[in-house]
Amino acid sequence: MKARELQELSDDELKRREEELKDQLFKLRAQHAIGQLENTAKLKNIRREIARLKTILRERELRKEKP
């Protein structure tokens, strides 16, 4: 998903999406470790999407703290 699309989601949806991606990343790492993963670029893409989610959540958190 693009950052613009992610910004439209609620905090709960972003957290749920983050958990799903972390689970998917875990499974892909396991496949990579035993040599079953063919497309290793998936690992990089998922890590980047998790970072996007965390960035958006942190921006929202900082906006709430600002007086």
N, C-alpha and C positions, 0 to 999 in steps of 0.2 A: 504494500500500500504506500501511497505517496504521503508525505508529511501533511499536505493540505487536507487529505481525506481523514487522516488520523486526528487532526485538530477538531474535526466535527464530531468526534465520538465523545461520550461522557467519560468521566474518570473511572467509573466502574467497568465500562466496556474496555477502556485502555488497559486496566489492570488484568482483566480476564484475558485479553489478547496477549498480554505479556506472558502470563502463565502458560498459555497454549504454545507460544513460541519457545519458551524455555523447555517445555516438555519435548517439543519437536526437535530442538537443538540437542537435547540429551540423547534422543533416539538416533539422530544422525551421527553423533559422535561415537556411539556404540557401533553403528554400522561401519563407520570409517576405521575404527580400531580393529575390527575383524575382517576388513577388506571387502565389504559388500557395497560400499558407497561408490557409485560411479561418477556422480557429479559433485565434486568437492566444493564447487562454488556456492552450493546451497548453504554451507556452513557460514560463509562470509556474509551472504545476503541476510540470513536470519539474525546473525549478530548485529548487523547494521540496523535492521528493523527494530530489534530490542532496544538499541541505543536511541533510535528515533522516539520510541514510546517513552523511554525514561526521560528524555529531554523535554518532551511535551508535558509530562507529569510534573517535572521539576519547575518548568516555567509557570505552570498554573499555581503550584505551591508558593512560589515566590510572589506572584501577583496577589495572592490572598494575604500574605504577610505584610505587603506594602500598605502603609497607612493612607 
